[in-house]
């Protein structure tokens, strides 16, 4: 029975370590799901991040990629985290991220609403606050 460990000997540098990849810096638009449009690729990445963030927060998400793309392309201008940018926001926060429950709002309006909700005091769930 052979008991020698596989791989390089301890202390021997790896043949790949420290070498730059021959593919570094190259792009392959013909392999992108969105086609060769770099803006569509950026939007798809934002869709995937938002979808996964909703799943992490246990929020329902039913927006498909074509629906999300139509919503984003429905307005001219910038979207993102800059001042004056547009963000996707829910109309009713008790419902999930559905096509009929989302709208595009100015980032400053969305952030003001989030800050206001963060400072509201609500009683903990499970406690009976009614008078007896």
N, CA, C and O atoms as a MOPAC input file, in Angstrom:
PM7 MOZYME 1SCF
protein

 N      0.84000 1    -1.17200 1     0.00000 1
 C      0.00000 1     0.00000 1     0.00000 1
 C      0.88600 1     1.23600 1     0.00000 1
 O      1.82200 1     1.34000 1     0.79300 1
 N      0.58500 1     2.17300 1    -0.89300 1
 C      1.36100 1     3.39500 1    -1.02100 1
 C      0.83300 1     4.43800 1    -0.05300 1
 O     -0.33800 1     4.80800 1    -0.14500 1
 N      1.64600 1     4.92300 1     0.86800 1
 C      1.20300 1     5.89700 1     1.87100 1
 C      1.80600 1     7.27000 1     1.64900 1
 O      1.65800 1     8.14400 1     2.50300 1
 N      2.47800 1     7.48900 1     0.53600 1
 C      3.06100 1     8.80200 1     0.29100 1
 C      1.96600 1     9.77500 1    -0.11100 1
 O      1.08000 1     9.43000 1    -0.89200 1
 N      2.02400 1    10.99800 1     0.42200 1
 C      0.98900 1    11.98700 1     0.08200 1
 C      1.13100 1    12.43300 1    -1.36700 1
 O      2.23000 1    12.47700 1    -1.91900 1
 N     -0.01200 1    12.76500 1    -1.96900 1
 C     -0.00300 1    13.24700 1    -3.34600 1
 C      0.25100 1    14.75500 1    -3.34800 1
 O      0.00500 1    15.43600 1    -2.35300 1
 N      0.73300 1    15.25500 1    -4.44900 1
 C      0.99200 1    16.67800 1    -4.58400 1
 C      2.46600 1    16.98700 1    -4.41600 1
 O      3.29100 1    16.09200 1    -4.23500 1
 N      2.78600 1    18.29900 1    -4.48100 1
 C      4.19300 1    18.67900 1    -4.35000 1
 C      4.69700 1    18.43700 1    -2.93400 1
 O      3.92400 1    18.38900 1    -1.97700 1
 N      6.00400 1    18.28800 1    -2.82700 1
 C      6.61100 1    18.08000 1    -1.51600 1
 C      6.43100 1    19.33200 1    -0.66800 1
 O      6.39900 1    20.44100 1    -1.20000 1
 N      6.31200 1    19.16500 1     0.64400 1
 C      6.18300 1    20.34400 1     1.50800 1
 C      7.38000 1    21.27200 1     1.31800 1
 O      8.52300 1    20.82300 1     1.24000 1
 N      7.09900 1    22.56300 1     1.24700 1
 C      8.14900 1    23.55000 1     1.06200 1
 C      8.44800 1    23.84500 1    -0.39200 1
 O      9.17700 1    24.79300 1    -0.68500 1
 N      7.90300 1    23.05500 1    -1.31800 1
 C      8.11700 1    23.30000 1    -2.73800 1
 C      7.05800 1    24.27900 1    -3.22200 1
 O      5.86900 1    24.06200 1    -2.99000 1
 N      7.47100 1    25.36100 1    -3.89500 1
 C      6.46400 1    26.32600 1    -4.35900 1
 C      5.57000 1    25.71600 1    -5.43400 1
 O      6.01600 1    24.91600 1    -6.25600 1
 N      4.31800 1    26.10600 1    -5.40900 1
 C      3.36000 1    25.62700 1    -6.39700 1
 C      3.74500 1    26.16800 1    -7.77000 1
 O      4.16400 1    27.32200 1    -7.87000 1
 N      3.61700 1    25.38000 1    -8.81800 1
 C      3.99900 1    25.87200 1   -10.13900 1
 C      3.08100 1    26.98800 1   -10.63900 1
 O      3.48000 1    27.74200 1   -11.52700 1
 N      1.85000 1    27.12200 1   -10.09500 1
 C      0.92200 1    28.15200 1   -10.56500 1
 C      0.93600 1    29.39700 1    -9.69200 1
 O      0.47200 1    30.45300 1   -10.12300 1
 N      1.44900 1    29.29900 1    -8.49300 1
 C      1.41200 1    30.42000 1    -7.57000 1
 C      2.35700 1    31.51800 1    -8.03800 1
 O      3.51300 1    31.25900 1    -8.37300 1
 N      1.85600 1    32.73500 1    -8.05700 1
 C      2.67800 1    33.87000 1    -8.42400 1
 C      2.69500 1    34.18900 1    -9.90300 1
 O      3.25200 1    35.21200 1   -10.30000 1
 N      2.10700 1    33.35000 1   -10.72200 1
 C      2.06600 1    33.62900 1   -12.15400 1
 C      0.74600 1    34.30000 1   -12.50600 1
 O     -0.30800 1    33.88200 1   -12.02800 1
 N      0.79200 1    35.31600 1   -13.31900 1
 C     -0.46800 1    35.93500 1   -13.73000 1
 C     -1.23100 1    35.01000 1   -14.68000 1
 O     -0.64200 1    34.28100 1   -15.47800 1
 N     -2.53000 1    35.06300 1   -14.56900 1
 C     -3.36100 1    34.25300 1   -15.45300 1
 C     -3.28800 1    34.80500 1   -16.86800 1
 O     -3.29300 1    36.02200 1   -17.05300 1
 N     -3.22100 1    33.94300 1   -17.86000 1
 C     -3.20300 1    34.44900 1   -19.24100 1
 C     -4.53900 1    35.07000 1   -19.63700 1
 O     -4.61300 1    35.77100 1   -20.64600 1
 N     -5.60100 1    34.82600 1   -18.85800 1
 C     -6.92800 1    35.36900 1   -19.17700 1
 C     -7.23200 1    36.65400 1   -18.42400 1
 O     -8.28500 1    37.25400 1   -18.63600 1
 N     -6.33500 1    37.08800 1   -17.55300 1
 C     -6.57800 1    38.27000 1   -16.72300 1
 C     -6.75600 1    39.51300 1   -17.60000 1
 O     -5.95300 1    39.78400 1   -18.49200 1
 N     -7.81800 1    40.25300 1   -17.32600 1
 C     -8.08400 1    41.47800 1   -18.05900 1
 C     -8.85700 1    41.28400 1   -19.35000 1
 O     -9.25400 1    42.26400 1   -19.98000 1
 N     -9.07600 1    40.06300 1   -19.75100 1
 C     -9.82200 1    39.81700 1   -20.97800 1
 C    -11.28900 1    39.63400 1   -20.65200 1
 O    -11.62900 1    39.13800 1   -19.57800 1
 N    -12.15000 1    40.02200 1   -21.55200 1
 C    -13.58300 1    39.80400 1   -21.39100 1
 C    -14.07400 1    38.92200 1   -22.52600 1
 O    -13.46800 1    38.86300 1   -23.59600 1
 N    -15.17700 1    38.24200 1   -22.27500 1
 C    -15.74500 1    37.32600 1   -23.24400 1
 C    -17.23600 1    37.62200 1   -23.41800 1
 O    -18.07700 1    36.84000 1   -22.97400 1
 N    -17.57400 1    38.75700 1   -24.06800 1
 C    -18.98300 1    39.13600 1   -24.20500 1
 C    -19.82100 1    38.11000 1   -24.94700 1
 O    -21.03100 1    38.03800 1   -24.73400 1
 N    -19.21700 1    37.32900 1   -25.79600 1
 C    -19.99200 1    36.33300 1   -26.53800 1
 C    -20.48200 1    35.21100 1   -25.61900 1
 O    -21.33300 1    34.41600 1   -26.01800 1
 N    -19.95700 1    35.14000 1   -24.40300 1
 C    -20.38900 1    34.12500 1   -23.44500 1
 C    -21.37900 1    34.67100 1   -22.41000 1
 O    -21.94700 1    33.89800 1   -21.63800 1
 N    -21.59300 1    35.99100 1   -22.38300 1
 C    -22.48400 1    36.59400 1   -21.40000 1
 C    -23.93300 1    36.19400 1   -21.66700 1
 O    -24.34800 1    36.09100 1   -22.82100 1
 N    -24.69600 1    35.96900 1   -20.60700 1
 C    -26.11700 1    35.63000 1   -20.73300 1
 C    -26.88800 1    36.77300 1   -21.38300 1
 O    -27.82800 1    36.54300 1   -22.14400 1
 N    -26.48700 1    38.00100 1   -21.08100 1
 C    -27.20200 1    39.17900 1   -21.55900 1
 C    -26.80500 1    39.58500 1   -22.96300 1
 O    -27.36500 1    40.53800 1   -23.50500 1
 N    -25.86300 1    38.89700 1   -23.56200 1
 C    -25.36700 1    39.29200 1   -24.87400 1
 C    -24.15700 1    40.19500 1   -24.71500 1
 O    -23.48300 1    40.17100 1   -23.68500 1
 N    -23.89100 1    40.97700 1   -25.72400 1
 C    -22.66700 1    41.77500 1   -25.71800 1
 C    -22.84200 1    43.16200 1   -25.11700 1
 O    -21.88100 1    43.93100 1   -25.08600 1
 N    -24.02400 1    43.50800 1   -24.64200 1
 C    -24.27000 1    44.83400 1   -24.07600 1
 C    -23.74800 1    44.89300 1   -22.63500 1
 O    -24.27800 1    44.19100 1   -21.77300 1
 N    -22.72900 1    45.70800 1   -22.35000 1
 C    -22.19800 1    45.76700 1   -20.98800 1
 C    -23.17900 1    46.38200 1   -19.99400 1
 O    -23.15600 1    46.02200 1   -18.81700 1
 N    -24.05500 1    47.31500 1   -20.44000 1
 C    -25.03300 1    47.90600 1   -19.52500 1
 C    -26.04800 1    46.84600 1   -19.07300 1
 O    -26.40100 1    46.78900 1   -17.89500 1
 N    -26.50800 1    46.02100 1   -19.99100 1
 C    -27.44100 1    44.94500 1   -19.63100 1
 C    -26.77800 1    43.97900 1   -18.65900 1
 O    -27.43500 1    43.44200 1   -17.76700 1
 N    -25.49400 1    43.76100 1   -18.82600 1
 C    -24.76800 1    42.88000 1   -17.90000 1
 C    -24.72900 1    43.47300 1   -16.49800 1
 O    -24.90600 1    42.75600 1   -15.51200 1
 N    -24.49500 1    44.79200 1   -16.40600 1
 C    -24.49300 1    45.45100 1   -15.10000 1
 C    -25.87000 1    45.39400 1   -14.45200 1
 O    -25.98500 1    45.16800 1   -13.24700 1
 N    -26.91400 1    45.59800 1   -15.25300 1
 C    -28.28000 1    45.55400 1   -14.72200 1
 C    -28.60400 1    44.14100 1   -14.25100 1
 O    -29.23000 1    43.97300 1   -13.20400 1
 N    -28.19400 1    43.12700 1   -14.99900 1
 C    -28.45800 1    41.74600 1   -14.57700 1
 C    -27.75600 1    41.44400 1   -13.25500 1
 O    -28.31600 1    40.75800 1   -12.39900 1
 N    -26.55000 1    41.94400 1   -13.08500 1
 C    -25.82500 1    41.74500 1   -11.82500 1
 C    -26.59500 1    42.38400 1   -10.67300 1
 O    -26.71800 1    41.78200 1    -9.60600 1
 N    -27.11700 1    43.59800 1   -10.87500 1
 C    -27.91300 1    44.25800 1    -9.83000 1
 C    -29.17900 1    43.46100 1    -9.53600 1
 O    -29.59500 1    43.36400 1    -8.38200 1
 N    -29.79700 1    42.88900 1   -10.57500 1
 C    -30.99500 1    42.06400 1   -10.37900 1
 C    -30.66900 1    40.84800 1    -9.53200 1
 O    -31.41400 1    40.51300 1    -8.61100 1
 N    -29.56300 1    40.18600 1    -9.83500 1
 C    -29.17300 1    39.00800 1    -9.05500 1
 C    -28.86600 1    39.36700 1    -7.60500 1
 O    -29.25400 1    38.63700 1    -6.69300 1
 N    -28.18100 1    40.47400 1    -7.38400 1
 C    -27.86100 1    40.90500 1    -6.01800 1
 C    -29.14800 1    41.22400 1    -5.25900 1
 O    -29.31000 1    40.80300 1    -4.11400 1
 N    -30.06500 1    41.96700 1    -5.88700 1
 C    -31.32400 1    42.31900 1    -5.22900 1
 C    -32.16400 1    41.07800 1    -4.93300 1
 O    -32.76800 1    40.97300 1    -3.86600 1
 N    -32.20000 1    40.15600 1    -5.86100 1
 C    -32.96300 1    38.91400 1    -5.68100 1
 C    -32.40100 1    38.10000 1    -4.51400 1
 O    -33.15900 1    37.59400 1    -3.68700 1
 N    -31.08600 1    37.97500 1    -4.44900 1
 C    -30.46600 1    37.22600 1    -3.35900 1
 C    -30.60300 1    37.95500 1    -2.02300 1
 O    -30.74800 1    37.31200 1    -0.98300 1
 N    -30.55700 1    39.28200 1    -2.04000 1
 C    -30.74300 1    40.04200 1    -0.80600 1
 C    -32.16700 1    39.86200 1    -0.28100 1
 O    -32.37200 1    39.75900 1     0.92800 1
 N    -33.14500 1    39.82500 1    -1.17600 1
 C    -34.53000 1    39.58900 1    -0.76300 1
 C    -34.67100 1    38.19400 1    -0.15100 1
 O    -35.37100 1    38.02500 1     0.84700 1
 N    -34.01900 1    37.21000 1    -0.73300 1
 C    -34.07300 1    35.85600 1    -0.18200 1
 C    -33.42400 1    35.82200 1     1.19800 1
 O    -33.93200 1    35.15800 1     2.10200 1
 N    -32.31800 1    36.52300 1     1.36900 1
 C    -31.62900 1    36.57400 1     2.66400 1
 C    -32.52000 1    37.20900 1     3.73400 1
 O    -32.51100 1    36.79200 1     4.89200 1
 N    -33.28800 1    38.22100 1     3.32900 1
 C    -34.18700 1    38.91500 1     4.26500 1
 C    -35.54400 1    38.23800 1     4.37300 1
 O    -36.43700 1    38.75500 1     5.04400 1
 N    -35.71300 1    37.10000 1     3.73200 1
 C    -36.97100 1    36.33000 1     3.73100 1
 C    -38.11400 1    37.16000 1     3.15800 1
 O    -39.23300 1    37.12600 1     3.67100 1
 N    -37.82900 1    37.90200 1     2.09200 1
 C    -38.84300 1    38.67200 1     1.39200 1
 C    -39.17600 1    37.95600 1     0.08800 1
 O    -38.29900 1    37.40800 1    -0.58000 1
 N    -40.43800 1    37.97200 1    -0.25400 1
 C    -40.85900 1    37.29800 1    -1.47500 1
 C    -40.38300 1    38.07700 1    -2.70100 1
 O    -40.49100 1    39.30300 1    -2.73100 1
 N    -39.86700 1    37.38900 1    -3.69600 1
 C    -39.34300 1    38.00800 1    -4.92100 1
 C    -39.88800 1    37.24500 1    -6.11400 1
 O    -39.59000 1    36.06400 1    -6.29100 1
 N    -40.69100 1    37.92100 1    -6.93500 1
 C    -41.22400 1    37.28000 1    -8.12600 1
 C    -40.84000 1    38.02200 1    -9.40600 1
 O    -41.30600 1    37.65700 1   -10.48600 1
 N    -40.00700 1    39.04900 1    -9.30700 1
 C    -39.58500 1    39.79100 1   -10.49200 1
 C    -38.64500 1    38.93200 1   -11.33500 1
 O    -37.60000 1    38.48100 1   -10.86700 1
 N    -39.03500 1    38.72200 1   -12.56200 1
 C    -38.16600 1    37.98000 1   -13.46800 1
 C    -37.17600 1    38.95800 1   -14.10000 1
 O    -37.32800 1    40.17500 1   -13.99100 1
 N    -36.16400 1    38.40400 1   -14.75900 1
 C    -35.16800 1    39.25400 1   -15.39800 1
 C    -35.79500 1    40.17600 1   -16.44800 1
 O    -35.47200 1    41.36400 1   -16.44400 1
 N    -36.68000 1    39.70200 1   -17.35800 1
 C    -37.28400 1    40.62300 1   -18.33700 1
 C    -38.14000 1    41.71000 1   -17.66500 1
 O    -38.13200 1    42.85700 1   -18.11200 1
 N    -38.87400 1    41.36700 1   -16.60300 1
 C    -39.67400 1    42.37300 1   -15.90600 1
 C    -38.77300 1    43.44800 1   -15.28400 1
 O    -39.03900 1    44.64400 1   -15.40200 1
 N    -37.71000 1    42.99900 1   -14.62600 1
 C    -36.77800 1    43.93300 1   -13.99400 1
 C    -36.13700 1    44.83900 1   -15.04400 1
 O    -36.01500 1    46.04400 1   -14.82800 1
 N    -35.73200 1    44.27500 1   -16.16500 1
 C    -35.11300 1    45.05600 1   -17.23000 1
 C    -36.09200 1    46.08400 1   -17.79100 1
 O    -35.70000 1    47.21800 1   -18.06700 1
 N    -37.36200 1    45.70800 1   -17.96500 1
 C    -38.36500 1    46.66500 1   -18.45200 1
 C    -38.57700 1    47.79500 1   -17.46400 1
 O    -38.72800 1    48.94700 1   -17.87000 1
 N    -38.59200 1    47.48900 1   -16.17000 1
 C    -38.77800 1    48.52700 1   -15.15100 1
 C    -37.60300 1    49.49200 1   -15.17500 1
 O    -37.80300 1    50.70700 1   -15.16900 1
 N    -36.39000 1    48.97400 1   -15.20200 1
 C    -35.20000 1    49.81800 1   -15.19600 1
 C    -35.11300 1    50.66300 1   -16.46700 1
 O    -34.74000 1    51.83500 1   -16.40500 1
 N    -35.45000 1    50.08500 1   -17.60900 1
 C    -35.37200 1    50.82000 1   -18.87400 1
 C    -36.54700 1    51.76200 1   -19.09500 1
 O    -36.55200 1    52.51200 1   -20.07100 1
 N    -37.54200 1    51.74200 1   -18.21200 1
 C    -38.71900 1    52.59500 1   -18.40200 1
 C    -38.43500 1    54.06200 1   -18.09500 1
 O    -39.22500 1    54.93100 1   -18.46300 1
 N    -37.33300 1    54.34600 1   -17.43200 1
 C    -37.02300 1    55.73300 1   -17.09700 1
 C    -35.65400 1    56.10500 1   -17.65200 1
 O    -34.73400 1    55.28800 1   -17.64400 1
 N    -35.52100 1    57.32900 1   -18.13000 1
 C    -34.19000 1    57.78200 1   -18.52200 1
 C    -33.44100 1    58.25600 1   -17.28100 1
 O    -34.05200 1    58.58600 1   -16.26500 1
 N    -32.15700 1    58.28500 1   -17.36900 1
 C    -31.36800 1    58.78100 1   -16.25100 1
 C    -30.57200 1    57.68900 1   -15.57900 1
 O    -30.54900 1    56.53700 1   -16.01100 1
 N    -29.92300 1    58.09200 1   -14.51200 1
 C    -29.03500 1    57.16000 1   -13.82900 1
 C    -29.76300 1    56.43700 1   -12.71900 1
 O    -30.72700 1    56.95500 1   -12.15600 1
 N    -29.30800 1    55.26200 1   -12.41200 1
 C    -29.81000 1    54.48600 1   -11.29200 1
 C    -28.59900 1    54.03100 1   -10.51800 1
 O    -27.54000 1    53.79000 1   -11.09800 1
 N    -28.74200 1    53.91300 1    -9.22600 1
 C    -27.60500 1    53.47800 1    -8.42100 1
 C    -27.58400 1    54.16500 1    -7.07200 1
 O    -28.63100 1    54.42500 1    -6.47700 1
 N    -26.37500 1    54.46000 1    -6.58800 1
 C    -26.20500 1    54.99900 1    -5.25000 1
 C    -25.79400 1    56.47100 1    -5.24100 1
 O    -25.56600 1    57.03700 1    -4.17200 1
 N    -25.69700 1    57.09500 1    -6.40300 1
 C    -25.29700 1    58.48600 1    -6.46300 1
 C    -26.45700 1    59.40400 1    -6.09100 1
 O    -27.61800 1    58.99400 1    -6.08300 1
 N    -26.11500 1    60.66000 1    -5.78200 1
 C    -27.15800 1    61.64700 1    -5.50900 1
 C    -27.97200 1    61.86400 1    -6.77900 1
 O    -27.40900 1    62.01500 1    -7.86400 1
 N    -29.27900 1    61.87900 1    -6.64500 1
 C    -30.15400 1    62.07500 1    -7.79400 1
 C    -30.43900 1    60.80700 1    -8.58000 1
 O    -31.16400 1    60.84500 1    -9.57400 1
 N    -29.88400 1    59.69600 1    -8.15400 1
 C    -30.10700 1    58.43900 1    -8.86400 1
 C    -31.47800 1    57.87300 1    -8.51700 1
 O    -32.14300 1    58.33900 1    -7.59200 1
 N    -31.88000 1    56.87600 1    -9.26200 1
 C    -33.18300 1    56.24500 1    -9.08400 1
 C    -32.97500 1    54.84300 1    -8.51200 1
 O    -32.05800 1    54.12800 1    -8.91500 1
 N    -33.84100 1    54.45900 1    -7.56600 1
 C    -33.78000 1    53.13300 1    -6.96700 1
 C    -35.13600 1    52.45300 1    -7.04600 1
 O    -36.17500 1    53.10800 1    -7.13300 1
 N    -35.10600 1    51.14300 1    -7.01500 1
 C    -36.32200 1    50.34500 1    -6.98700 1
 C    -36.83300 1    50.28800 1    -5.55000 1
 O    -36.07300 1    49.98200 1    -4.63100 1
 N    -38.10200 1    50.57900 1    -5.35700 1
 C    -38.67600 1    50.58700 1    -4.01500 1
 C    -40.04100 1    49.91600 1    -4.05400 1
 O    -40.73000 1    49.92800 1    -5.07400 1
 N    -40.41900 1    49.32900 1    -2.91600 1
 C    -41.73600 1    48.70300 1    -2.82400 1
 C    -42.77700 1    49.74200 1    -2.43500 1
 O    -42.49500 1    50.65100 1    -1.65400 1
 N    -43.97800 1    49.60500 1    -2.97900 1
 C    -45.07900 1    50.49300 1    -2.61100 1
 C    -45.63500 1    50.11300 1    -1.24400 1
 O    -45.87000 1    50.98100 1    -0.40300 1
 N    -45.84400 1    48.81900 1    -1.02300 1
 C    -46.34000 1    48.31400 1     0.25100 1
 C    -45.29500 1    47.35400 1     0.80900 1
 O    -45.04500 1    46.29400 1     0.23400 1
 N    -44.69200 1    47.72900 1     1.92500 1
 C    -43.59200 1    46.93300 1     2.48300 1
 C    -44.04900 1    45.62600 1     3.12200 1
 O    -43.22200 1    44.77800 1     3.45600 1
 N    -45.34600 1    45.45900 1     3.29300 1
 C    -45.83500 1    44.17800 1     3.81300 1
 C    -45.87700 1    43.11500 1     2.72800 1
 O    -45.88400 1    41.91900 1     3.01900 1
 N    -45.90700 1    43.55800 1     1.47100 1
 C    -45.91900 1    42.63100 1     0.33800 1
 C    -44.50800 1    42.44700 1    -0.18700 1
 O    -43.60100 1    43.20400 1     0.16100 1
 N    -44.33000 1    41.45400 1    -1.01300 1
 C    -43.00900 1    41.15900 1    -1.55000 1
 C    -42.65400 1    42.02900 1    -2.74600 1
 O    -43.33200 1    43.00800 1    -3.05700 1
 N    -41.58200 1    41.64400 1    -3.39700 1
 C    -41.09900 1    42.34400 1    -4.58100 1
 C    -41.80200 1    41.75000 1    -5.79600 1
 O    -41.31800 1    40.79100 1    -6.39600 1
 N    -42.95800 1    42.33300 1    -6.15500 1
 C    -43.75200 1    41.89600 1    -7.29100 1
 C    -43.83000 1    43.04200 1    -8.29200 1
 O    -43.63500 1    44.20300 1    -7.93100 1
 N    -44.11000 1    42.72100 1    -9.51500 1
 C    -44.14600 1    43.75300 1   -10.56100 1
 C    -45.16400 1    44.85500 1   -10.24000 1
 O    -44.91900 1    46.02500 1   -10.53600 1
 N    -46.28800 1    44.49300 1    -9.64500 1
 C    -47.31300 1    45.48800 1    -9.32600 1
 C    -47.03600 1    46.22000 1    -8.00700 1
 O    -47.75500 1    47.15800 1    -7.66300 1
 N    -46.01100 1    45.80600 1    -7.27200 1
 C    -45.73300 1    46.40800 1    -5.96100 1
 C    -44.40900 1    47.17700 1    -5.93600 1
 O    -43.95800 1    47.57200 1    -4.86000 1
 N    -43.78600 1    47.39500 1    -7.07400 1
 C    -42.52400 1    48.13300 1    -7.09000 1
 C    -42.64900 1    49.36800 1    -7.95300 1
 O    -43.45600 1    49.43100 1    -8.88000 1
 N    -41.84000 1    50.33200 1    -7.62800 1
 C    -41.77300 1    51.56100 1    -8.40100 1
 C    -40.34800 1    52.07600 1    -8.35300 1
 O    -39.55300 1    51.66000 1    -7.51000 1
 N    -40.03400 1    52.97900 1    -9.26000 1
 C    -38.72700 1    53.61700 1    -9.25100 1
 C    -38.86500 1    54.97600 1    -8.58600 1
 O    -39.69100 1    55.79300 1    -8.99400 1
 N    -38.05800 1    55.21500 1    -7.56600 1
 C    -38.09600 1    56.47400 1    -6.82300 1
 C    -36.71100 1    57.07100 1    -6.76100 1
 O    -35.70100 1    56.38200 1    -6.90200 1
 N    -36.69100 1    58.38100 1    -6.54500 1
 C    -35.43000 1    59.06800 1    -6.33700 1
 C    -34.77800 1    58.52000 1    -5.07400 1
 O    -35.46500 1    58.27200 1    -4.08300 1
 N    -33.48900 1    58.33300 1    -5.09700 1
 C    -32.76200 1    57.73800 1    -3.96700 1
 C    -32.94600 1    58.52900 1    -2.67400 1
 O    -33.07900 1    57.93800 1    -1.60300 1
 N    -32.95400 1    59.84500 1    -2.76200 1
 C    -33.09300 1    60.65100 1    -1.54400 1
 C    -34.44700 1    60.40300 1    -0.87900 1
 O    -34.53800 1    60.39600 1     0.34800 1
 N    -35.49700 1    60.19900 1    -1.67200 1
 C    -36.82800 1    59.90700 1    -1.11600 1
 C    -36.82500 1    58.54000 1    -0.44400 1
 O    -37.38000 1    58.38000 1     0.64300 1
 N    -36.20800 1    57.55900 1    -1.08200 1
 C    -36.15500 1    56.20300 1    -0.53600 1
 C    -35.37000 1    56.19100 1     0.77600 1
 O    -35.79200 1    55.56100 1     1.74600 1
 N    -34.24000 1    56.87800 1     0.80800 1
 C    -33.39800 1    56.89000 1     2.00900 1
 C    -34.06400 1    57.64500 1     3.15300 1
 O    -33.92700 1    57.24900 1     4.31000 1
 N    -34.78000 1    58.72100 1     2.85200 1
 C    -35.50900 1    59.43900 1     3.90800 1
 C    -36.56800 1    58.54900 1     4.53100 1
 O    -36.75100 1    58.55700 1     5.74900 1
 N    -37.26900 1    57.77700 1     3.70100 1
 C    -38.27900 1    56.85100 1     4.21200 1
 C    -37.66400 1    55.75900 1     5.05800 1
 O    -38.23100 1    55.37900 1     6.08300 1
 N    -36.51300 1    55.24500 1     4.64800 1
 C    -35.83200 1    54.19700 1     5.40700 1
 C    -35.35400 1    54.73200 1     6.74700 1
 O    -35.45300 1    54.03300 1     7.75600 1
 N    -34.84200 1    55.94900 1     6.78100 1
 C    -34.37100 1    56.53700 1     8.04000 1
 C    -35.54900 1    56.78700 1     8.97800 1
 O    -35.43100 1    56.59000 1    10.18700 1
 N    -36.67500 1    57.21600 1     8.43100 1
 C    -37.85600 1    57.47800 1     9.26400 1
 C    -38.36000 1    56.17600 1     9.88200 1
 O    -38.72300 1    56.14900 1    11.05800 1
 N    -38.38600 1    55.10600 1     9.10300 1
 C    -38.86000 1    53.82100 1     9.62400 1
 C    -37.90700 1    53.24500 1    10.65000 1
 O    -38.33700 1    52.56900 1    11.58500 1
 N    -36.62300 1    53.50300 1    10.49000 1
 C    -35.63000 1    52.97200 1    11.40900 1
 C    -35.77400 1    53.59000 1    12.80100 1
 O    -35.45600 1    52.95000 1    13.80300 1
 N    -36.25400 1    54.83700 1    12.86100 1
 C    -36.35500 1    55.52900 1    14.14100 1
 C    -37.73100 1    55.38800 1    14.79200 1
 O    -37.92900 1    55.87300 1    15.90700 1
 N    -38.67400 1    54.74500 1    14.13100 1
 C    -39.98800 1    54.53700 1    14.73400 1
 C    -39.88200 1    53.44900 1    15.79000 1
 O    -39.23900 1    52.42100 1    15.57800 1
 N    -40.51000 1    53.68200 1    16.91000 1
 C    -40.50400 1    52.69300 1    17.98000 1
 C    -41.72900 1    51.80300 1    17.83900 1
 O    -42.85300 1    52.29600 1    17.75100 1
 N    -41.51900 1    50.52900 1    17.81900 1
 C    -42.62000 1    49.58100 1    17.75000 1
 C    -42.47800 1    48.61000 1    18.90700 1
 O    -41.36200 1    48.23700 1    19.26800 1
 N    -43.59600 1    48.19500 1    19.49300 1
 C    -43.48900 1    47.23900 1    20.59800 1
 C    -43.00900 1    45.89000 1    20.09400 1
 O    -43.30500 1    45.52200 1    18.95800 1
 N    -42.28300 1    45.15200 1    20.90400 1
 C    -41.83100 1    43.82700 1    20.49100 1
 C    -43.01500 1    42.91500 1    20.21700 1
 O    -44.05700 1    43.04100 1    20.86000 1
 N    -42.86800 1    42.01100 1    19.28200 1
 C    -43.95800 1    41.09400 1    18.96000 1
 C    -44.10400 1    40.06400 1    20.06200 1
 O    -43.13000 1    39.68100 1    20.71100 1
 N    -45.31000 1    39.63200 1    20.25900 1
 C    -45.55600 1    38.59600 1    21.25800 1
 C    -45.97700 1    39.15000 1    22.61100 1
 O    -46.39000 1    38.38600 1    23.48300 1
 N    -45.88000 1    40.46400 1    22.80600 1
 C    -46.28600 1    41.05600 1    24.07200 1
 C    -47.69800 1    41.60400 1    23.93100 1
 O    -48.05100 1    42.19200 1    22.90900 1
 N    -48.48600 1    41.40700 1    24.95400 1
 C    -49.85200 1    41.92700 1    24.96300 1
 C    -49.80900 1    43.34900 1    25.47900 1
 O    -49.50000 1    43.57600 1    26.64900 1
 N    -50.12100 1    44.32700 1    24.60800 1
 C    -50.06400 1    45.73000 1    25.00600 1
 C    -51.44400 1    46.28600 1    25.33400 1
 O    -51.57100 1    47.47400 1    25.63100 1
 N    -52.47700 1    45.45300 1    25.28500 1
 C    -53.81700 1    45.93300 1    25.59800 1
 C    -53.99900 1    46.05700 1    27.09600 1
 O    -53.38900 1    45.32400 1    27.87500 1
 N    -54.84900 1    46.99800 1    27.49000 1
 C    -55.10700 1    47.18900 1    28.91500 1
 C    -56.02800 1    46.09700 1    29.42600 1
 O    -56.92800 1    45.63900 1    28.72200 1
 N    -55.78600 1    45.68600 1    30.66800 1
 C    -56.61500 1    44.62500 1    31.22500 1
 C    -57.34600 1    45.09800 1    32.44000 1
 O    -58.09600 1    44.33400 1    33.04600 1

